[in-house]
């Protein structure tokens, strides 16, 4: 017997089921939504725009560890008893974000299957991505890590996409995500362009051929 197929996520139904305890935020570009060390009292859902997630080390070094798009949750650590956020969330562009109070989200997860199922699917997907990112950082070169980040941003490999134009992102931000220097990112981007894996006509266009860098041993 075939397994039960999960229904597509419906954000309107999801937010309606939450009921009270939610607020619409409209942060501007580079506006901090919450900072590392702030009280962890809410979870957030991106309706429109993009958000970066970063961490600050004890020595003051900041690293971007994720760039989230429409349909993503963040701040979910508040649900496991964490008193403070351990990361900083910043809007990359003008965005529309739903802030859901911790208590409201817990009640909805307990009472509403229409909330619980898509949220659990999100957590499983996020955990799988974290595992992939850890392997990427431990075993892959900075060139492969950059290629993988560009492919993820372009959603290459999903929905049969063979190419996509990704939002403008600075080489400084890419360097922080890869864990290397801006000069190395510039070198690899020029290399990718010469090989025809990317082009910059009308925005940064990423081609599926960039997968060769990730798959090459």
C-alpha positions as CSV (number, residue, x, y, z in Angstrom):
1,X,0.0,0.0,0.0
2,X,1.5,3.4,-0.9
3,X,2.3,5.7,1.9
4,X,0.1,8.7,2.8
5,X,1.1,11.7,0.7
6,X,1.6,14.9,2.6
7,X,-0.7,17.7,1.4
8,X,1.0,20.9,0.0
9,X,1.6,23.5,2.7
10,X,-1.1,26.2,2.8
11,X,0.2,29.2,4.6
12,X,-3.3,30.8,4.7
13,X,-4.8,27.8,6.5
14,X,-1.8,27.5,8.7
15,X,-2.0,31.1,9.9
16,X,-5.8,30.9,10.3
17,X,-5.4,27.9,12.6
18,X,-2.9,29.8,14.8
19,X,-5.7,32.2,15.8
20,X,-4.6,34.9,18.3
21,X,-1.0,35.6,19.2
22,X,0.4,36.5,15.9
23,X,1.7,39.8,14.5
24,X,2.7,40.9,11.0
25,X,6.1,42.5,10.9
26,X,7.4,44.5,7.9
27,X,11.2,44.8,8.5
28,X,13.2,47.0,6.1
29,X,16.5,45.9,4.4
30,X,19.2,45.0,7.0
31,X,16.8,45.4,9.9
32,X,17.4,43.0,12.8
33,X,14.4,40.9,13.8
34,X,16.0,39.4,16.9
35,X,19.6,39.3,18.2
36,X,21.7,36.6,19.7
37,X,21.0,36.8,23.4
38,X,17.4,38.2,23.1
39,X,14.6,36.4,25.0
40,X,13.4,33.5,22.9
41,X,9.6,34.2,23.1
42,X,8.3,33.7,19.5
43,X,8.7,31.8,16.3
44,X,8.7,33.5,12.9
45,X,7.4,32.6,9.4
46,X,8.5,34.4,6.2
47,X,5.5,35.4,4.0
48,X,7.7,37.6,1.7
49,X,11.3,38.5,1.5
50,X,14.5,36.9,2.8
51,X,16.3,36.6,6.1
52,X,19.8,35.8,7.1
53,X,20.7,33.8,10.2
54,X,24.1,34.6,11.8
55,X,26.1,33.7,14.9
56,X,28.6,35.7,16.8
57,X,31.6,34.0,18.3
58,X,33.1,34.8,21.7
59,X,35.9,36.6,19.9
60,X,33.4,38.9,18.0
61,X,33.6,37.1,14.6
62,X,30.2,36.9,12.8
63,X,29.3,34.2,10.4
64,X,26.1,33.8,8.3
65,X,25.0,30.2,8.6
66,X,21.7,30.4,6.6
67,X,19.7,32.5,4.1
68,X,16.0,31.8,4.4
69,X,13.3,32.6,1.9
70,X,9.5,32.7,1.7
71,X,7.9,29.8,3.4
72,X,10.6,29.3,6.0
73,X,10.3,29.3,9.8
74,X,13.0,30.5,12.1
75,X,13.3,31.1,15.8
76,X,11.9,27.6,16.5
77,X,14.4,27.0,19.3
78,X,12.1,28.8,21.7
79,X,9.8,25.7,21.6
80,X,12.4,23.4,23.2
81,X,12.7,25.5,26.4
82,X,15.6,27.7,25.2
83,X,15.4,30.9,27.1
84,X,17.5,33.1,24.7
85,X,18.0,33.1,20.9
86,X,21.5,31.7,20.1
87,X,21.5,33.4,16.6
88,X,20.7,36.7,15.0
89,X,18.0,37.1,12.3
90,X,18.3,40.0,9.9
91,X,16.1,40.9,6.9
92,X,18.1,40.9,3.7
93,X,15.4,42.9,1.9
94,X,12.1,44.5,2.7
95,X,10.1,41.6,4.0
96,X,6.8,40.5,5.5
97,X,7.1,38.2,8.4
98,X,4.6,36.7,10.8
99,X,5.6,36.7,14.5
100,X,3.9,33.9,16.4
101,X,4.0,34.0,20.2
102,X,5.6,30.9,21.8
103,X,2.4,30.1,23.7
104,X,0.2,30.4,20.7
105,X,2.4,28.2,18.6
106,X,2.5,25.5,21.3
107,X,-1.3,25.5,21.6
108,X,-1.7,25.2,17.8
109,X,0.8,22.4,17.6
110,X,-1.1,20.5,20.3
111,X,-4.6,21.2,19.0
112,X,-4.3,21.6,15.2
113,X,-3.1,18.9,12.8
114,X,-3.1,21.5,10.0
115,X,-0.4,23.3,12.0
116,X,1.5,20.3,13.4
117,X,2.1,18.3,10.2
118,X,3.6,21.1,8.0
119,X,5.7,22.4,10.9
120,X,7.1,18.9,11.6
121,X,7.9,18.5,7.9
122,X,9.8,21.8,8.1
123,X,11.8,20.6,11.1
124,X,12.8,17.3,9.4
125,X,13.8,19.2,6.3
126,X,15.8,21.7,8.3
127,X,17.6,18.9,10.2
128,X,18.5,17.2,7.0
129,X,19.9,20.5,5.6
130,X,21.9,21.1,8.8
131,X,23.5,17.6,8.4
132,X,24.3,18.3,4.8
133,X,25.8,21.7,5.8
134,X,28.0,20.0,8.5
135,X,29.3,17.4,6.0
136,X,29.9,20.2,3.5
137,X,32.0,22.2,6.0
138,X,34.0,19.2,7.3
139,X,34.9,17.5,4.0
140,X,34.4,19.8,1.0
141,X,36.7,22.5,-0.4
142,X,35.6,26.2,-0.3
143,X,35.0,25.9,-4.1
144,X,32.5,23.1,-3.6
145,X,30.9,24.9,-0.7
146,X,30.4,28.0,-2.8
147,X,29.0,26.0,-5.7
148,X,26.5,24.2,-3.4
149,X,25.4,27.5,-1.9
150,X,24.7,29.0,-5.3
151,X,22.8,25.9,-6.4
152,X,20.7,26.0,-3.2
153,X,19.9,29.6,-3.7
154,X,18.8,28.9,-7.2
155,X,16.9,25.8,-6.2
156,X,18.6,23.8,-8.9
157,X,17.8,20.2,-8.6
158,X,14.2,20.9,-7.5
159,X,11.2,21.2,-9.7
160,X,13.3,20.1,-12.7
161,X,15.0,23.5,-12.8
162,X,18.0,23.7,-15.1
163,X,18.9,27.3,-14.5
164,X,17.7,30.2,-12.4
165,X,18.4,33.9,-11.6
166,X,19.2,34.3,-8.0
167,X,18.7,37.5,-5.9
168,X,21.6,39.9,-5.7
169,X,24.0,38.9,-2.9
170,X,27.4,40.4,-2.2
171,X,30.6,38.5,-2.4
172,X,31.2,39.5,1.3
173,X,28.0,37.6,2.3
174,X,28.9,34.6,0.2
175,X,32.4,34.6,1.8
176,X,30.8,34.5,5.2
177,X,28.5,31.7,4.3
178,X,31.3,29.6,2.7
179,X,33.8,30.4,5.4
180,X,36.5,31.8,3.2
181,X,37.8,35.2,2.1
182,X,36.1,37.6,-0.4
183,X,39.1,37.3,-2.7
184,X,38.7,33.5,-2.9
185,X,35.0,33.9,-3.7
186,X,35.8,36.4,-6.4
187,X,38.4,33.9,-7.9
188,X,35.9,31.0,-7.9
189,X,33.0,33.2,-9.3
190,X,35.3,34.3,-12.2
191,X,36.2,30.7,-12.8
192,X,32.6,29.5,-12.8
193,X,31.7,32.3,-15.3
194,X,34.6,31.4,-17.6
195,X,33.5,27.7,-17.5
196,X,29.9,28.7,-18.4
197,X,28.4,27.5,-15.1
198,X,27.1,31.0,-14.2
199,X,26.6,34.3,-16.1
200,X,25.9,37.8,-15.0
201,X,23.6,39.1,-17.8
202,X,20.5,40.5,-16.2
203,X,21.4,39.2,-12.8
204,X,23.4,36.2,-11.5
205,X,22.1,33.2,-13.5
206,X,23.1,29.8,-12.2
207,X,23.1,26.8,-14.6
208,X,22.7,23.2,-13.6
209,X,26.1,22.5,-15.1
210,X,27.5,24.0,-11.8
211,X,26.6,20.6,-10.3
212,X,29.8,19.3,-11.9
213,X,31.8,21.2,-9.3
214,X,29.9,19.7,-6.4
215,X,29.9,16.1,-7.8
216,X,33.6,16.1,-8.9
217,X,35.9,14.2,-6.6
